[in-house]
């Protein structure tokens, strides 16, 4: 397998593992034992996810998808994203932690966005003491948000900000939906019309889940979506310009070329 494919394969494997971790409770049989709030499987998901992310970074670095400056940029933006989580203080919908994720994924590409999303939530959990069984699910949801930003068409002017802000709003709503899904089968009881029903069809439980999400968490998700979309409209243009300047200084997918100096000494450009 070529080095250029190692990062892609690692990201694909991490995504499959993350998706399975999110949805497997929907297939619990009627008399199956519930694993309380993923307490048993969440540590294993983290234990598998972190090495895969490291392999993805090394694969991108080895294939020339990112150079040392690109890896440093990943670390700096992850730290900045973690710092943006500090002022939220648990306020409903006030979560600017995702703001840098969208323009960075858009400028540097889907693999960078995936890695930045996972790194940002992991670093912010360490900073805020938010380490728990929810962490791998937060990491995967944010990673998919960054990956999606890298898949957006590249435009210019107001259309660029409009597309990016619209995507940010929908991505924030999807993040809230996924973060409800990770605990809903275990945390919503078993007796209400919004509760998970072991043994029921997946479609039946999904309807109950959507009702639960609408009744409980949508009020948090809408302000989060509006905040991040608004931040992109207000500060997106200078942030995109700064990130593009940084991308010209770091290699993201640029091949390494060997040139000959006048005196016969090789130079790397």
Steps between C-alpha positions, in 0.01 A plus 500: 500500500637840403574756768247735344225251583601422859340814641181445301469140615563593865232770483257260333557233767457757778176619342360148472587426864343829606182434303465152651553642849218748443239262359558158655259562791215531250539129430481379861254208526194517723668314787853626444700663777558873454855624540439802724594815305774326299708465817636168375570570135597871502855438637556244227380743234750760627776238516445414133422851379813677627751266325298526179517879516876479554533268201295745293731788595812295424348383171427857393850608606678211327310543173558876486138586574629704795848617580641590842337843478168336425528274804590803710197682358282206603630526856462879517144498368408212732631699797313811387181299465546358850551854634177611335314245713607664824277810483186298428453409866226255416268774372227366276611523138807717571758264351751682278730197522395402147556838338857440376419144394286605203735745325804281576340190348384710207847641428726207589283211382280223633774288660638800687146591607436149628819494705445853630147422616608194697809675642306811604242308702766275653716797604203699630388203710843486662500875563148517645500164680227374272640149459233233517319236294365778278847606380551259205154589371574871522829442319343304217210741454738797484733309266214442256411869521854595397507238226177635354640854496786374285252360247329835436545663156752782499336831417588865551345805658162497669405165350797341675397634840137412432578138416739463793259658749210287374710187533612604849137537611396159366818336635435639850145362488634162388756507782223548755302218344793259519588597856143423602515166324806382694319504837128491416458120514640503855404838642136561407347231720285218370142597581420819304396538138843660437697208644702241315321167456736200489383252238294752305580569136771753419245721323272498806785598731623769262157665508512497881853637492407790272210587731734486800758718325242758395353519850826519694811613310387698200490813715876461556581408141330794330698767695822306434423496127407869494813600696747318277329610180499858629869484592583389148307792351668746737858369518516240224665716235814598698530149644481344154760747372737416789455127447565532129821691567603222738415233241739664253781466753424137586468206262155346474516250220789676328766262363860544607721605210878471486679780318869540418689800629746676275789344688351153463355480851146359524236730637152399614211722406 
